[in-house]
Amino acid sequence: MFMVTNAEVLRYLTALDFPATRDDIVAEAERAGAPHGVLRALRAMPPVDYGNVNEVARSAATNSNPEVTPADLAARARDKKHQRVARHLRQS
């Protein structure tokens, strides 16, 4: 499944004023000409008010670290030293 990155999502929200609802964010992305993948990632966010682009980036269904492959993630999951650390906080 292809996922967009945070940078791709945020590229279409530069003119948005915050706080904004999910619907406001999706509407702005549509107005800015965002592709289907970006709109899908934004529509997957919880329907709450967002205070800034960082909150949007954390909530959108994006791949925040595109250089890490699924094989890398699997290897890290098997590594015992990372068992009690959240996946997004693990170091290589």
Long-range contacts (C-beta under 8 A, 24 or more apart in sequence): 2-37, 3-37, 3-41, 3-61, 3-62, 3-63, 4-37, 4-38, 4-41, 4-62, 4-63, 5-62, 5-63, 5-64, 5-66, 6-57, 6-60, 6-62, 6-64, 8-37, 8-38, 8-62, 9-34, 9-38, 9-41, 9-42, 9-56, 9-57, 9-60, 9-62, 10-53, 10-56, 10-57, 12-38, 13-53, 13-56, 16-53, 18-50, 18-51, 18-52, 18-53, 19-49, 19-50, 19-51, 20-49, 20-50, 21-47, 21-48, 21-49, 21-50, 22-46, 22-47, 22-48, 22-50, 23-47, 25-50, 25-56, 64-88
